[in-house]
Amino acid sequence: MRRSRKSSRCSALAAAAAAALLIAAPAAAAPPADWAPGVAAATAYAKARAGLISFHVRTERGRWSYDADRAVPSASVVKAMLLAAYLNEPGVRDRPLSRADRRLLGRMIIQSSNRAATRVRDLVGNDALTRVAARAGMTSFAVHAIWGLSRITARDQTRLWLHFERSVPARHRTTAMRLLASIVERQRWGIARVALPPGWTLYFKGGWGSGRGLVDHQVALLRRGEERVAIAILTDSSPSHRYGKRTLRGLAERLLAGLP
């Protein structure tokens, strides 16, 4: 009996100590599962802006949108899909990338070269873009002979971008994500000008129509460890490219407000 009472006292002390530690422990940072984008503020802002706007935000547990199924010309946003298509080519997926591969893909993604994108499209073919869309579960993508006129929706783009690396063979994933994180400074407008909390990394691609405001798009993945937020903002018919860039930044600031 003595041993039993002593054992009980020890167990009670241990439980009390554990409880004290739990009470004293600081609260963990809220994951995106407990975070919601500022859709109301972004929607009000969108309605006050000139032009047509749609957006979609996707996390592992939530979806938020505004006119997210409106189909628009992709412009250079489709270059991210061309990247995935190229890296999935039978002659590419199972071998190391050559210097020529890296130069071609770098020009297409980092510098957004149209000539490089046309070269990649000619190598992979339009059917390869359709396969990328199908693997990502995109339901509204429509390829066009002129790649920049391929039709996309904000909802479909977040389907692709929430786990973009899954669209790329494992051996090439690091390269693909590095390219999408390395856009040249002169194209880092809109969402790239939004101050993110520490620890988050931005991967994105933009598209614009000849710098005249015809289309101004951005699609992106924000990642911090296992936490992910995919966002697609598509605009067209803005008064100018400068105006469109301001719209993209204003929407991104409101949607990402309060990100943990």
Buried (B, 14 or more C-beta within 10 A) or exposed (E): EEEEEEEEEEEEEEEEEEEEEEEEEEEEEEBBEEBBBBBEBBBEBBEEBBBBBBBBBBBBEBEBBBBBEBBBBBBBBBBBBBBBBBBBBEEBBEEEBEEEBEEBBBBBBBBBBBEBBBBBBEBBEBEBBBBBBEEBEBEBBBBBEEBBEBBBBBBBBBBBBBBBBEBBBEBBBEBBBEBBBEBEEEBBBBBBEBEBEEEBEBBBBBBBBEEEBBBBBBBBBBBBEEBBBBBBBBBBBBEEBEBBBBBBBBBBBBBBBEBB
